[in-house]
Every structure is written in structure tokens, then in C-alpha cells.
């Protein structure tokens, strides 16, 4: 059985084969580009390094590892657990 690729951006199946994989990669790159543009804007405003959820500082190590991070590690964990509960397909990626 062939694997069906899903788009996290559009939330729908993309089909089988190479075309589906290529579209999934394009979607992921577009999402990453948007995240980095937003991070650049926050940096220009002097807001980089502050958790968007709780307002506490994001650790320098996390900012180094996850470029464009908007949540501290604790809030990111909570968000991921919530997303996995609400969207079982998110665990596939």
C-alpha cells in the first residue's frame, strides 16, 4: 500500500507518489518561511525572546535550537499535547 501524504498547511490529503511528496515539502517550506519572517519582525520590534503565551523569557538555548521560537519550552509542550489530542493526524508528521 502506498503512503498518502498530508499537508499540515492545507489539512488535506495530497495524493500518492512523488507529486504528493513534493507538494508536502513545498507546504512545509512555505510554513517555515512564514515563521522566520514573523521571527524577524519580532526581532526588529525588540520582542524576540519572549514567550507569546506566558510572557516569560525563552531560554537562549531554545532560541538557538528552534530558530523563530515564539513559545517557551513549557508552553510549547502544552501546545503540542493539546494539538495531538485535537488532531490525531498531527502525530504522523
LOROKOL-746689 format. One line per field, with one value per atom (N, C-alpha, C): x, y, z; residue in one letter. Coordinates in steps of 0.02 Angstrom, whole numbers, m for minus. Example, Ala and Ser with C-alpha at 12.3 -4.5 7.8 and 13.67 -1.06 7.14 Angstrom:
BEGIN
X = c(660,615,660,642,684,645)
Y = c(m284,m225,m165,m112,m53,2)
Z = c(390,390,390,354,357,394)
aa = c(A,A,A,S,S,S)
***
This chain:
BEGIN
X = c(42,0,44,28,67,48,96,84,50,1,m33,m3,15,47,m6,3,m43,m10,m47,m22,m42,7,m9,m37,m18,m41,m114,m130,m199,m243,m213,m251,m291,m264,m299,m249,m273,m226,m202,m140,m110,m104,m120,m116,m55,m46,8,65,121,177,218,259,307,273,220,186,160,133,109,165,221,278,307,312,340,295,228,182,186,194,201,264,319,382,374,341,330,289,237,195,236,279,321,369,399,446,411,351,313,295,276,260,322,379,441,462,454,471,428,364,319,340,358,380,443,490,552,540,494,477,445,402,371,424,471,525,568,581,620,584,518,479,481,475,479,547,599,667,675,647,650,613,560,520,549,600,629,589,546,504,532,588,615,639,626,649,597,536,482,427,404,352,287,256,195,136,142,87,90,147,152,191,229,266,334,351,417,471,534,588,596,611,627,702,721,792,834,895,939,954,957,970,913,851,793,793,808,810,864,918,972,951,916,895,834,786,724,721,750,752,681,665,598,549,573,529,488,424,380,354,365,343,402,399,450,439,486,482,419,400,341,277,269,210,208,266,270,248,267,247,172,143,70,34,59,28,31,87,95,49,44,m1,m73,m93,m161,m175,m127,m136,m141,m100,m103,m170,m198,m263,m319,m315,m367,m360,m298,m286,m241,m270,m230,m183,m199,m156,m92,m90,m30,28,13,66,102,72,104,165,166,221,278)
Y = c(m59,0,62,109,171,219,258,307,369,394,454,513,566,623,675,705,755,822,874,942,971,991,1023,1092,1122,1190,1189,1146,1144,1093,1047,998,949,930,883,835,778,732,761,747,773,721,660,608,564,520,472,490,461,468,531,544,599,667,677,742,760,712,724,741,706,720,789,807,872,928,920,971,976,920,920,958,947,983,1058,1076,1147,1179,1145,1171,1182,1134,1140,1198,1207,1262,1330,1334,1397,1413,1362,1373,1396,1364,1383,1454,1472,1540,1591,1577,1622,1629,1574,1575,1619,1613,1652,1726,1741,1812,1843,1805,1830,1840,1794,1799,1861,1874,1933,1997,1999,2057,2067,2012,2017,2043,2020,2042,2116,2141,2212,2254,2227,2263,2255,2213,2201,2152,2112,2065,1994,1983,1916,1892,1829,1800,1801,1823,1824,1777,1734,1685,1722,1705,1737,1716,1659,1634,1660,1651,1667,1731,1756,1818,1810,1749,1738,1734,1745,1741,1670,1664,1600,1590,1530,1518,1527,1554,1563,1497,1443,1377,1357,1369,1353,1397,1462,1506,1485,1458,1434,1371,1326,1263,1270,1311,1320,1392,1405,1473,1496,1555,1581,1557,1528,1503,1561,1550,1601,1580,1517,1491,1464,1472,1441,1365,1327,1254,1228,1256,1232,1244,1304,1320,1280,1268,1229,1158,1130,1061,1057,1105,1107,1114,1158,1168,1105,1071,1010,955,947,896,911,974,994,980,998,987,912,871,799,769,796,771,792,852,877,851,839,818,756,697,635,630,663,660,699,746,785,741,684,640,604,603,570,607,673,714,718)
Z = c(0,0,0,m41,m46,10,31,84,55,89,69,109,75,107,126,184,209,212,200,205,272,313,377,364,308,293,272,226,200,235,273,311,269,212,169,137,113,80,14,m2,m63,m118,m103,m154,m144,m190,m185,m232,m219,m265,m254,m304,m300,m296,m334,m335,m265,m230,m162,m115,m121,m77,m91,m155,m173,m146,m154,m129,m53,m18,55,75,38,53,41,m14,m29,27,49,103,167,184,243,238,178,168,172,144,147,220,258,329,367,354,388,369,306,283,320,327,363,436,468,538,545,499,503,489,443,431,493,526,588,642,647,697,683,619,600,620,611,631,707,745,818,840,807,822,810,755,739,790,818,869,939,946,1012,1054,1023,1058,1057,1023,1017,1084,1099,1162,1217,1201,1250,1227,1272,1256,1240,1185,1164,1209,1241,1282,1354,1387,1458,1472,1423,1432,1465,1484,1515,1460,1479,1429,1404,1339,1309,1318,1340,1355,1292,1301,1243,1207,1244,1214,1167,1189,1146,1084,1092,1034,985,1011,969,930,965,934,889,910,873,849,792,766,752,777,768,820,875,929,957,966,995,1063,1081,1145,1185,1251,1294,1292,1319,1315,1348,1406,1442,1402,1375,1335,1270,1240,1178,1190,1247,1265,1274,1308,1319,1252,1209,1143,1101,1103,1063,1088,1154,1182,1165,1168,1150,1076,1034,962,946,979,967,989,1042,1065,1017,991,946,875,853,784,783,783,783,723,667,608,617,665,677,700,730,754,697,638,580,556,565,538,584)
aa = c(X,X,X,X,X,X,X,X,X,X,X,X,X,X,X,X,X,X,X,X,X,X,X,X,X,X,X,X,X,X,X,X,X,X,X,X,X,X,X,X,X,X,X,X,X,X,X,X,X,X,X,X,X,X,X,X,X,X,X,X,X,X,X,X,X,X,X,X,X,X,X,X,X,X,X,X,X,X,X,X,X,X,X,X,X,X,X,X,X,X,X,X,X,X,X,X,X,X,X,X,X,X,X,X,X,X,X,X,X,X,X,X,X,X,X,X,X,X,X,X,X,X,X,X,X,X,X,X,X,X,X,X,X,X,X,X,X,X,X,X,X,X,X,X,X,X,X,X,X,X,X,X,X,X,X,X,X,X,X,X,X,X,X,X,X,X,X,X,X,X,X,X,X,X,X,X,X,X,X,X,X,X,X,X,X,X,X,X,X,X,X,X,X,X,X,X,X,X,X,X,X,X,X,X,X,X,X,X,X,X,X,X,X,X,X,X,X,X,X,X,X,X,X,X,X,X,X,X,X,X,X,X,X,X,X,X,X,X,X,X,X,X,X,X,X,X,X,X,X,X,X,X,X,X,X,X,X,X,X,X,X,X,X,X,X,X,X,X,X,X,X,X,X,X,X,X,X,X,X)
***
